[in-house]
Amino acid sequence: MNPLEALREILVLGGPVVAILIVMSVLTLAVTIYKIWQYAACGVGRHRVLSEALAAWDKGDRQTARARLDDSRSYLAPIVGAAMDTPETPGLDDRLDAEAGLALAGLERGFRLLDTIAQLAPLLGLFGTVLGMIEAFQSLQTAGSSVDPSLLAGGIWVALVTTAVGLAVAMPTSMLLSWFESRTARERVFADKALRTVLVPGQAIAAPGTEASSATPEHA
């Protein structure tokens, strides 16, 4: 039996509920392909050049930092560049946080759909099973006293098909959603660290301590 025939048989057995679940699985596949393409295009998780720019900026090497930033293809590069251009502008940190949040919100596009499918697919499968069980018991009632046990077993088997399909759709969708969410969470942490590194570089933190340490012996 080829895959198309197997799919057709499942559709016949499961009815419209299985058809809806198959449409949901196609949506999951489409969103997954889109998110993988989007993450690759934005350079999600690939911030080596940007990290080098941030390290140079943290050490006070502004020229190297700008040169490395120009080579970065990260979606965060324009935001970091704006922070480097005007690091002491009042209220800049709030504006940059908002811009970074907007960029990260774009990476989260499609998460709600995946979450809805992950939660709804098992319920749809259970709904199909309940409908199948009702139909099976109606068949038994119609049969009257001449009840064939195989009739009940066959009805239950057909009813459980929808539950199996629902779980088969929900489990991978939930795993994919968790993976995408973990990637986005790491991006959020990196974006926050990048902006704070530019706005408050290491030299600015070390400078007050250096002055304090050099002033202590004179005071003593």
C-alpha positions as CSV (number, residue, x, y, z in Angstrom):
1,M,0.0,0.0,0.0
2,N,1.5,3.3,-1.0
3,P,1.3,6.4,1.2
4,L,-1.5,8.0,-0.7
5,E,-3.7,4.9,-0.4
6,A,-2.9,4.7,3.4
7,L,-3.8,8.4,3.8
8,R,-7.0,7.9,1.9
9,E,-7.9,4.9,4.1
10,I,-7.2,6.9,7.3
11,L,-9.4,9.7,6.0
12,V,-12.3,7.3,5.3
13,L,-12.0,5.7,8.7
14,G,-11.5,8.9,10.7
15,G,-13.9,11.1,8.8
16,P,-13.8,14.9,8.9
17,V,-12.0,15.0,12.2
18,V,-8.9,13.3,10.7
19,A,-9.2,15.6,7.7
20,I,-9.0,18.6,10.0
21,L,-6.0,17.1,11.8
22,I,-4.2,16.5,8.5
23,V,-4.7,20.2,7.6
24,M,-3.3,21.2,11.0
25,S,-0.3,19.0,10.4
26,V,0.3,20.7,7.0
27,L,0.1,24.1,8.8
28,T,2.7,23.0,11.3
29,L,5.0,21.9,8.5
30,A,4.5,25.2,6.7
31,V,5.2,27.3,9.8
32,T,8.3,25.1,10.6
33,I,9.8,25.6,7.2
34,Y,9.1,29.4,7.4
35,K,10.6,29.7,10.8
36,I,13.8,27.8,9.8
37,W,14.2,30.0,6.8
38,Q,13.5,33.1,8.9
39,Y,16.1,32.1,11.6
40,A,18.7,31.4,8.9
41,A,18.0,34.7,7.1
42,C,18.3,36.7,10.3
43,G,21.3,34.9,11.5
44,V,19.7,33.6,14.7
45,G,22.3,32.0,16.9
46,R,25.2,33.1,14.6
47,H,26.6,36.3,16.3
48,R,30.3,35.6,16.1
49,V,31.2,38.7,14.2
50,L,28.8,40.8,16.3
51,S,30.3,39.4,19.5
52,E,33.8,40.4,18.2
53,A,32.5,43.9,17.6
54,L,31.1,44.0,21.1
55,A,34.3,42.7,22.6
56,A,36.3,45.4,20.8
57,W,33.9,48.1,22.0
58,D,34.1,46.8,25.6
59,K,37.9,47.2,25.5
60,G,37.6,50.7,24.1
61,D,38.7,49.9,20.5
62,R,36.0,51.9,18.7
63,Q,37.5,51.6,15.2
64,T,37.7,47.8,15.3
65,A,34.3,47.6,16.8
66,R,32.7,49.6,14.0
67,A,34.6,47.7,11.3
68,R,33.5,44.3,12.7
69,L,29.9,45.6,13.1
70,D,29.8,46.5,9.4
71,D,30.7,42.9,8.6
72,S,28.0,41.5,10.7
73,R,24.8,40.1,9.1
74,S,22.9,39.8,12.4
75,Y,19.5,41.4,12.6
76,L,20.7,43.1,15.8
77,A,23.6,44.9,14.0
78,P,21.5,48.0,13.1
79,I,20.3,48.3,16.7
80,V,23.8,47.9,18.1
81,G,25.1,50.4,15.5
82,A,22.5,53.0,16.6
83,A,23.7,52.5,20.2
84,M,27.4,52.9,19.1
85,D,26.6,56.1,17.2
86,T,24.9,58.0,20.1
87,P,25.7,56.0,23.3
88,E,25.0,58.9,25.7
89,T,21.7,60.1,24.3
90,P,19.1,60.5,27.1
91,G,16.4,57.8,26.9
92,L,18.3,55.8,24.3
93,D,18.3,52.6,26.3
94,D,14.5,52.5,26.4
95,R,14.2,53.2,22.7
96,L,16.8,50.5,21.9
97,D,15.0,48.0,24.2
98,A,11.8,48.7,22.3
99,E,13.5,48.2,18.9
100,A,15.1,45.0,20.1
101,G,11.7,43.8,21.5
102,L,10.1,44.5,18.1
103,A,12.8,42.5,16.3
104,L,12.4,39.6,18.7
105,A,8.6,39.8,18.3
106,G,9.1,39.1,14.6
107,L,11.0,36.0,15.5
108,E,8.1,34.8,17.6
109,R,5.6,35.1,14.7
110,G,3.8,31.9,14.2
111,F,4.3,30.7,17.8
112,R,0.6,31.2,18.7
113,L,-0.5,29.1,15.8
114,L,1.8,26.3,16.8
115,D,0.7,26.5,20.4
116,T,-3.0,26.4,19.3
117,I,-2.3,23.3,17.2
118,A,-0.4,21.6,20.0
119,Q,-3.3,22.1,22.4
120,L,-6.2,21.6,20.0
121,A,-5.0,18.5,18.1
122,P,-5.4,16.0,21.1
123,L,-8.8,17.5,21.9
124,L,-9.9,17.0,18.3
125,G,-8.7,13.5,18.4
126,L,-10.6,12.8,21.6
127,F,-13.7,14.4,20.1
128,G,-13.4,12.1,17.0
129,T,-13.0,9.1,19.3
130,V,-16.2,10.0,21.3
131,L,-18.1,10.4,18.0
132,G,-16.8,7.0,16.9
133,M,-17.8,5.3,20.1
134,I,-21.3,6.8,19.9
135,E,-21.6,5.5,16.4
136,A,-20.3,2.0,17.5
137,F,-22.8,1.7,20.3
138,Q,-25.6,2.9,18.0
139,S,-24.7,0.0,15.7
140,L,-24.9,-2.4,18.6
141,Q,-28.3,-1.0,19.6
142,T,-29.5,-1.5,16.0
143,A,-28.2,-5.0,16.0
144,G,-30.4,-5.9,18.9
145,S,-30.0,-9.4,20.4
146,S,-27.8,-10.6,17.6
147,V,-24.7,-8.7,18.8
148,D,-21.4,-9.6,17.1
149,P,-18.4,-8.8,19.4
150,S,-16.4,-8.0,16.3
151,L,-18.8,-5.2,15.5
152,L,-18.0,-3.4,18.7
153,A,-14.3,-4.1,18.4
154,G,-14.2,-2.8,14.9
155,G,-16.1,0.4,15.9
156,I,-13.7,1.0,18.8
157,W,-10.7,0.5,16.6
158,V,-12.0,3.0,14.1
159,A,-12.8,5.5,16.8
160,L,-9.3,5.3,18.3
161,V,-7.8,6.3,15.0
162,T,-8.6,9.9,15.5
163,T,-7.0,9.9,18.9
164,A,-3.8,8.4,17.5
165,V,-3.8,11.0,14.6
166,G,-4.4,13.8,17.1
167,L,-1.4,12.8,19.3
168,A,0.7,12.3,16.2
169,V,0.1,15.9,15.2
170,A,0.3,17.4,18.7
171,M,3.6,15.8,20.0
172,P,6.0,17.0,17.2
173,T,4.2,20.4,17.1
174,S,4.8,20.8,20.8
175,M,8.5,19.8,20.5
176,L,9.1,22.2,17.6
177,L,7.4,25.0,19.5
178,S,9.6,24.4,22.6
179,W,12.7,24.4,20.4
180,F,11.8,27.7,18.7
181,E,10.9,29.3,22.0
182,S,14.3,28.3,23.5
183,R,16.1,29.8,20.5
184,T,14.2,33.0,20.9
185,A,14.8,33.2,24.6
186,R,18.6,32.9,24.0
187,E,18.3,35.7,21.4
188,R,16.6,37.9,24.0
189,V,19.4,37.4,26.5
190,F,22.0,38.1,23.9
191,A,20.3,41.2,22.7
192,D,20.0,42.6,26.2
193,K,23.7,41.8,26.8
194,A,24.7,43.4,23.6
195,L,22.9,46.7,24.2
196,R,24.2,46.9,27.8
197,T,27.7,46.3,26.6
198,V,27.5,49.2,24.2
199,L,25.8,51.6,26.6
200,V,27.9,50.7,29.6
201,P,31.2,49.4,28.3
202,G,33.7,47.6,30.6
203,Q,36.0,50.6,30.7
204,A,33.3,52.8,32.1
205,I,32.8,50.2,34.9
206,A,36.5,49.8,35.6
207,A,37.3,53.5,35.5
208,P,35.7,54.5,38.9
209,G,37.4,51.5,40.6
210,T,40.8,52.5,39.1
211,E,40.5,56.0,40.3
212,A,39.5,54.8,43.8
213,S,42.4,52.4,44.1
214,S,44.9,55.1,43.0
215,A,43.5,57.6,45.4
216,T,43.6,55.4,48.4
217,P,47.5,55.5,48.9
218,E,47.5,59.3,48.6
219,H,44.9,59.6,51.2
220,A,46.7,57.2,53.5
